[in-house]
Amino acid sequence: MRIEKKIWPEYFQKVIDGIKTYELRLADFECKPGDFLVLKEWDPKTKEYTGRVLEKKVTYVGKTKNLTFWPKEDIEKYGFQIIAFK
């Protein structure tokens, strides 16, 4: 499966540079090893895509509900997932 997600410029560049090899996302979608994560750079200031896109193969998905980056209601409903890729 191909899963498209927005990613902010500072994180997108870290993925390009090979520094960041995972994604922390709200677990409101299904994702499993072997899927492809399509990261589309999104500028939150302009609220537009920049046109840069990366595709990464998912190698691991771990889920938890013990972090607080998103509203409590969404965490309780979905939990989290950490997505590693290469």
N, CA, C and O atoms as a GROMACS GRO file, in nm:
protein
  344
    1MET      N    1   0.085  -0.118   0.000
    1MET     CA    2   0.000   0.000   0.000
    1MET      C    3   0.090   0.124   0.000
    1MET      O    4   0.198   0.123   0.058
    2ARG      N    5   0.044   0.230  -0.065
    2ARG     CA    6   0.112   0.360  -0.064
    2ARG      C    7   0.030   0.455   0.023
    2ARG      O    8  -0.090   0.472   0.002
    3ILE      N    9   0.097   0.515   0.120
    3ILE     CA   10   0.031   0.603   0.215
    3ILE      C   11   0.093   0.742   0.203
    3ILE      O   12   0.213   0.757   0.226
    4GLU      N   13   0.014   0.842   0.166
    4GLU     CA   14   0.065   0.978   0.149
    4GLU      C   15   0.040   1.060   0.275
    4GLU      O   16  -0.070   1.060   0.330
    5LYS      N   17   0.147   1.129   0.321
    5LYS     CA   18   0.138   1.213   0.441
    5LYS      C   19   0.216   1.342   0.420
    5LYS      O   20   0.317   1.344   0.350
    6LYS      N   21   0.168   1.449   0.484
    6LYS     CA   22   0.238   1.576   0.484
    6LYS      C   23   0.357   1.566   0.580
    6LYS      O   24   0.353   1.492   0.678
    7ILE      N   25   0.463   1.643   0.550
    7ILE     CA   26   0.576   1.654   0.641
    7ILE      C   27   0.632   1.796   0.630
    7ILE      O   28   0.648   1.848   0.520
    8TRP      N   29   0.660   1.857   0.744
    8TRP     CA   30   0.712   1.994   0.746
    8TRP      C   31   0.854   1.999   0.693
    8TRP      O   32   0.927   1.901   0.704
    9PRO      N   33   0.894   2.113   0.636
    9PRO     CA   34   1.025   2.126   0.571
    9PRO      C   35   1.145   2.085   0.656
    9PRO      O   36   1.235   2.017   0.606
   10GLU      N   37   1.148   2.125   0.784
   10GLU     CA   38   1.266   2.091   0.866
   10GLU      C   39   1.280   1.940   0.887
   10GLU      O   40   1.392   1.890   0.899
   11TYR      N   41   1.169   1.869   0.891
   11TYR     CA   42   1.174   1.724   0.906
   11TYR      C   43   1.201   1.657   0.772
   11TYR      O   44   1.273   1.557   0.765
   12PHE      N   45   1.144   1.711   0.667
   12PHE     CA   46   1.166   1.658   0.532
   12PHE      C   47   1.315   1.660   0.499
   12PHE      O   48   1.369   1.561   0.449
   13GLN      N   49   1.382   1.772   0.528
   13GLN     CA   50   1.524   1.782   0.498
   13GLN      C   51   1.606   1.682   0.580
   13GLN      O   52   1.705   1.628   0.529
   14LYS      N   53   1.567   1.657   0.704
   14LYS     CA   54   1.638   1.560   0.786
   14LYS      C   55   1.624   1.419   0.730
   14LYS      O   56   1.716   1.337   0.741
   15VAL      N   57   1.510   1.390   0.672
   15VAL     CA   58   1.491   1.261   0.606
   15VAL      C   59   1.582   1.252   0.484
   15VAL      O   60   1.649   1.150   0.463
   16ILE      N   61   1.585   1.357   0.404
   16ILE     CA   62   1.672   1.361   0.286
   16ILE      C   63   1.818   1.340   0.326
   16ILE      O   64   1.891   1.265   0.261
   17ASP      N   65   1.860   1.406   0.435
   17ASP     CA   66   1.999   1.398   0.481
   17ASP      C   67   2.033   1.265   0.547
   17ASP      O   68   2.150   1.239   0.578
   18GLY      N   69   1.932   1.180   0.570
   18GLY     CA   70   1.956   1.050   0.632
   18GLY      C   71   1.965   1.054   0.783
   18GLY      O   72   1.998   0.954   0.847
   19ILE      N   73   1.935   1.169   0.842
   19ILE     CA   74   1.940   1.186   0.987
   19ILE      C   75   1.815   1.127   1.052
   19ILE      O   76   1.822   1.064   1.157
   20LYS      N   77   1.702   1.149   0.989
   20LYS     CA   78   1.571   1.104   1.042
   20LYS      C   79   1.523   0.985   0.960
   20LYS      O   80   1.501   0.998   0.839
   21THR      N   81   1.507   0.871   1.025
   21THR     CA   82   1.467   0.748   0.954
   21THR      C   83   1.338   0.688   1.012
   21THR      O   84   1.316   0.568   1.004
   22TYR      N   85   1.254   0.774   1.069
   22TYR     CA   86   1.129   0.729   1.127
   22TYR      C   87   1.026   0.841   1.119
   22TYR      O   88   1.061   0.956   1.092
   23GLU      N   89   0.901   0.808   1.143
   23GLU     CA   90   0.794   0.906   1.154
   23GLU      C   91   0.713   0.874   1.278
   23GLU      O   92   0.683   0.758   1.304
   24LEU      N   93   0.677   0.975   1.355
   24LEU     CA   94   0.584   0.962   1.466
   24LEU      C   95   0.452   1.020   1.417
   24LEU      O   96   0.445   1.139   1.384
   25ARG      N   97   0.351   0.938   1.412
   25ARG     CA   98   0.221   0.980   1.357
   25ARG      C   99   0.107   0.934   1.446
   25ARG      O  100   0.118   0.832   1.515
   26LEU      N  101  -0.001   1.008   1.443
   26LEU     CA  102  -0.124   0.963   1.505
   26LEU      C  103  -0.166   0.836   1.432
   26LEU      O  104  -0.164   0.831   1.309
   27ALA      N  105  -0.203   0.734   1.506
   27ALA     CA  106  -0.236   0.604   1.447
   27ALA      C  107  -0.380   0.602   1.396
   27ALA      O  108  -0.457   0.512   1.430
   28ASP      N  109  -0.416   0.701   1.315
   28ASP     CA  110  -0.552   0.710   1.261
   28ASP      C  111  -0.560   0.650   1.121
   28ASP      O  112  -0.657   0.674   1.048
   29PHE      N  113  -0.458   0.572   1.083
   29PHE     CA  114  -0.458   0.502   0.955
   29PHE      C  115  -0.379   0.373   0.973
   29PHE      O  116  -0.297   0.362   1.064
   30GLU      N  117  -0.404   0.277   0.886
   30GLU     CA  118  -0.334   0.149   0.892
   30GLU      C  119  -0.201   0.160   0.819
   30GLU      O  120  -0.193   0.220   0.712
   31CYS      N  121  -0.098   0.102   0.876
   31CYS     CA  122   0.034   0.103   0.817
   31CYS      C  123   0.106  -0.021   0.865
   31CYS      O  124   0.101  -0.055   0.983
   32LYS      N  125   0.175  -0.090   0.774
   32LYS     CA  126   0.246  -0.212   0.813
   32LYS      C  127   0.376  -0.224   0.734
   32LYS      O  128   0.392  -0.161   0.630
   33PRO      N  129   0.470  -0.306   0.784
   33PRO     CA  130   0.594  -0.326   0.710
   33PRO      C  131   0.565  -0.371   0.567
   33PRO      O  132   0.476  -0.453   0.543
   34GLY      N  133   0.642  -0.316   0.474
   34GLY     CA  134   0.621  -0.346   0.332
   34GLY      C  135   0.543  -0.238   0.261
   34GLY      O  136   0.551  -0.226   0.138
   35ASP      N  137   0.466  -0.157   0.336
   35ASP     CA  138   0.395  -0.044   0.276
   35ASP      C  139   0.496   0.063   0.236
   35ASP      O  140   0.611   0.059   0.278
   36PHE      N  141   0.452   0.157   0.155
   36PHE     CA  142   0.537   0.270   0.116
   36PHE      C  143   0.476   0.398   0.171
   36PHE      O  144   0.359   0.428   0.148
   37LEU      N  145   0.559   0.473   0.244
   37LEU     CA  146   0.518   0.601   0.300
   37LEU      C  147   0.565   0.710   0.204
   37LEU      O  148   0.685   0.727   0.182
   38VAL      N  149   0.470   0.783   0.147
   38VAL     CA  150   0.500   0.891   0.053
   38VAL      C  151   0.492   1.021   0.132
   38VAL      O  152   0.384   1.064   0.172
   39LEU      N  153   0.608   1.083   0.155
   39LEU     CA  154   0.616   1.206   0.234
   39LEU      C  155   0.618   1.326   0.140
   39LEU      O  156   0.708   1.341   0.058
   40LYS      N  157   0.516   1.410   0.154
   40LYS     CA  158   0.501   1.528   0.069
   40LYS      C  159   0.530   1.651   0.155
   40LYS      O  160   0.459   1.678   0.252
   41GLU      N  161   0.634   1.725   0.118
   41GLU     CA  162   0.673   1.842   0.196
   41GLU      C  163   0.562   1.946   0.196
   41GLU      O  164   0.511   1.986   0.091
   42TRP      N  165   0.525   1.991   0.317
   42TRP     CA  166   0.415   2.086   0.338
   42TRP      C  167   0.469   2.204   0.419
   42TRP      O  168   0.528   2.184   0.525
   43ASP      N  169   0.449   2.323   0.369
   43ASP     CA  170   0.493   2.442   0.440
   43ASP      C  171   0.377   2.495   0.524
   43ASP      O  172   0.279   2.543   0.469
   44PRO      N  173   0.388   2.486   0.658
   44PRO     CA  174   0.276   2.530   0.743
   44PRO      C  175   0.255   2.681   0.740
   44PRO      O  176   0.147   2.729   0.775
   45LYS      N  177   0.356   2.757   0.697
   45LYS     CA  178   0.341   2.903   0.690
   45LYS      C  179   0.255   2.944   0.571
   45LYS      O  180   0.167   3.029   0.583
   46THR      N  181   0.280   2.881   0.455
   46THR     CA  182   0.204   2.914   0.335
   46THR      C  183   0.081   2.825   0.319
   46THR      O  184  -0.009   2.854   0.240
   47LYS      N  185   0.079   2.715   0.396
   47LYS     CA  186  -0.029   2.616   0.387
   47LYS      C  187  -0.038   2.557   0.246
   47LYS      O  188  -0.147   2.537   0.191
   48GLU      N  189   0.081   2.530   0.189
   48GLU     CA  190   0.089   2.472   0.054
   48GLU      C  191   0.198   2.366   0.050
   48GLU      O  192   0.294   2.370   0.126
   49TYR      N  193   0.182   2.272  -0.043
   49TYR     CA  194   0.288   2.175  -0.070
   49TYR      C  195   0.400   2.246  -0.145
   49TYR      O  196   0.374   2.335  -0.226
   50THR      N  197   0.525   2.206  -0.119
   50THR     CA  198   0.639   2.268  -0.186
   50THR      C  199   0.668   2.200  -0.320
   50THR      O  200   0.736   2.259  -0.404
   51GLY      N  201   0.618   2.080  -0.340
   51GLY     CA  202   0.646   2.005  -0.462
   51GLY      C  203   0.748   1.895  -0.441
   51GLY      O  204   0.764   1.807  -0.526
   52ARG      N  205   0.819   1.898  -0.326
   52ARG     CA  206   0.917   1.792  -0.299
   52ARG      C  207   0.847   1.672  -0.237
   52ARG      O  208   0.762   1.687  -0.148
   53VAL      N  209   0.883   1.553  -0.284
   53VAL     CA  210   0.820   1.429  -0.240
   53VAL      C  211   0.927   1.322  -0.222
   53VAL      O  212   1.020   1.312  -0.302
   54LEU      N  213   0.913   1.243  -0.116
   54LEU     CA  214   1.000   1.127  -0.091
   54LEU      C  215   0.913   1.005  -0.072
   54LEU      O  216   0.802   1.014  -0.021
   55GLU      N  217   0.962   0.890  -0.114
   55GLU     CA  218   0.892   0.764  -0.092
   55GLU      C  219   0.985   0.672  -0.015
   55GLU      O  220   1.098   0.648  -0.058
   56LYS      N  221   0.938   0.620   0.100
   56LYS     CA  222   1.018   0.534   0.186
   56LYS      C  223   0.944   0.404   0.214
   56LYS      O  224   0.822   0.405   0.235
   57LYS      N  225   1.016   0.295   0.214
   57LYS     CA  226   0.956   0.165   0.244
   57LYS      C  227   0.949   0.147   0.396
   57LYS      O  228   1.049   0.164   0.467
   58VAL      N  229   0.832   0.113   0.446
   58VAL     CA  230   0.810   0.093   0.589
   58VAL      C  231   0.874  -0.039   0.630
   58VAL      O  232   0.849  -0.143   0.569
   59THR      N  233   0.957  -0.034   0.736
   59THR     CA  234   1.023  -0.155   0.785
   59THR      C  235   0.973  -0.199   0.922
   59THR      O  236   0.988  -0.315   0.959
   60TYR      N  237   0.913  -0.107   0.996
   60TYR     CA  238   0.865  -0.138   1.132
   60TYR      C  239   0.757  -0.038   1.170
   60TYR      O  240   0.765   0.079   1.135
   61VAL      N  241   0.655  -0.086   1.241
   61VAL     CA  242   0.551   0.002   1.296
   61VAL      C  243   0.530  -0.038   1.442
   61VAL      O  244   0.496  -0.152   1.471
   62GLY      N  245   0.551   0.056   1.533
   62GLY     CA  246   0.525   0.034   1.675
   62GLY      C  247   0.416   0.129   1.719
   62GLY      O  248   0.413   0.244   1.675
   63LYS      N  249   0.327   0.082   1.804
   63LYS     CA  250   0.216   0.168   1.848
   63LYS      C  251   0.219   0.183   2.000
   63LYS      O  252   0.259   0.092   2.073
   64THR      N  253   0.175   0.302   2.048
   64THR     CA  254   0.167   0.331   2.190
   64THR      C  255   0.060   0.437   2.214
   64THR      O  256   0.012   0.499   2.119
   65LYS      N  257   0.023   0.456   2.338
   65LYS     CA  258  -0.072   0.562   2.373
   65LYS      C  259  -0.017   0.649   2.486
   65LYS      O  260  -0.094   0.716   2.555
   66ASN      N  261   0.115   0.649   2.506
   66ASN     CA  262   0.173   0.715   2.623
   66ASN      C  263   0.240   0.848   2.594
   66ASN      O  264   0.322   0.892   2.676
   67LEU      N  265   0.211   0.915   2.484
   67LEU     CA  266   0.269   1.044   2.451
   67LEU      C  267   0.160   1.150   2.438
   67LEU      O  268   0.043   1.115   2.425
   68THR      N  269   0.199   1.280   2.441
   68THR     CA  270   0.096   1.385   2.443
   68THR      C  271   0.116   1.495   2.339
   68THR      O  272   0.102   1.613   2.372
   69PHE      N  273   0.147   1.462   2.215
   69PHE     CA  274   0.162   1.562   2.109
   69PHE      C  275   0.029   1.604   2.049
   69PHE      O  276   0.019   1.713   1.992
   70TRP      N  277  -0.072   1.522   2.059
   70TRP     CA  278  -0.201   1.547   1.996
   70TRP      C  279  -0.308   1.561   2.103
   70TRP      O  280  -0.284   1.528   2.219
   71PRO      N  281  -0.426   1.608   2.067
   71PRO     CA  282  -0.534   1.621   2.165
   71PRO      C  283  -0.564   1.486   2.232
   71PRO      O  284  -0.561   1.382   2.167
   72LYS      N  285  -0.593   1.492   2.360
   72LYS     CA  286  -0.618   1.371   2.439
   72LYS      C  287  -0.727   1.284   2.377
   72LYS      O  288  -0.717   1.161   2.379
   73GLU      N  289  -0.829   1.346   2.322
   73GLU     CA  290  -0.939   1.270   2.262
   73GLU      C  291  -0.890   1.186   2.144
   73GLU      O  292  -0.929   1.070   2.130
   74ASP      N  293  -0.802   1.244   2.060
   74ASP     CA  294  -0.748   1.170   1.946
   74ASP      C  295  -0.655   1.058   1.992
   74ASP      O  296  -0.655   0.949   1.936
   75ILE      N  297  -0.575   1.086   2.096
   75ILE     CA  298  -0.485   0.983   2.148
   75ILE      C  299  -0.566   0.866   2.203
   75ILE      O  300  -0.534   0.750   2.177
   76GLU      N  301  -0.670   0.897   2.278
   76GLU     CA  302  -0.754   0.791   2.334
   76GLU      C  303  -0.823   0.710   2.224
   76GLU      O  304  -0.840   0.589   2.236
   77LYS      N  305  -0.861   0.778   2.117
   77LYS     CA  306  -0.930   0.709   2.008
   77LYS      C  307  -0.835   0.626   1.922
   77LYS      O  308  -0.866   0.512   1.888
   78TYR      N  309  -0.716   0.683   1.887
   78TYR     CA  310  -0.628   0.618   1.790
   78TYR      C  311  -0.498   0.563   1.846
   78TYR      O  312  -0.446   0.463   1.795
   79GLY      N  313  -0.443   0.625   1.951
   79GLY     CA  314  -0.309   0.589   1.997
   79GLY      C  315  -0.206   0.648   1.900
   79GLY      O  316  -0.239   0.737   1.821
   80PHE      N  317  -0.083   0.599   1.907
   80PHE     CA  318   0.026   0.649   1.822
   80PHE      C  319   0.085   0.535   1.741
   80PHE      O  320   0.061   0.418   1.768
   81GLN      N  321   0.162   0.574   1.641
   81GLN     CA  322   0.246   0.477   1.572
   81GLN      C  323   0.377   0.545   1.534
   81GLN      O  324   0.380   0.661   1.492
   82ILE      N  325   0.484   0.471   1.549
   82ILE     CA  326   0.616   0.517   1.507
   82ILE      C  327   0.652   0.434   1.386
   82ILE      O  328   0.647   0.311   1.392
   83ILE      N  329   0.688   0.500   1.277
   83ILE     CA  330   0.710   0.432   1.151
   83ILE      C  331   0.857   0.446   1.114
   83ILE      O  332   0.905   0.557   1.092
   84ALA      N  333   0.929   0.334   1.106
   84ALA     CA  334   1.068   0.334   1.062
   84ALA      C  335   1.071   0.300   0.913
   84ALA      O  336   0.989   0.222   0.865
   85PHE      N  337   1.166   0.357   0.841
   85PHE     CA  338   1.174   0.330   0.698
   85PHE      C  339   1.317   0.332   0.648
   85PHE      O  340   1.407   0.381   0.716
   86LYS      N  341   1.335   0.279   0.527
   86LYS     CA  342   1.467   0.286   0.465
   86LYS      C  343   1.454   0.321   0.319
   86LYS      O  344   1.554   0.331   0.249
   0.00000   0.00000   0.00000
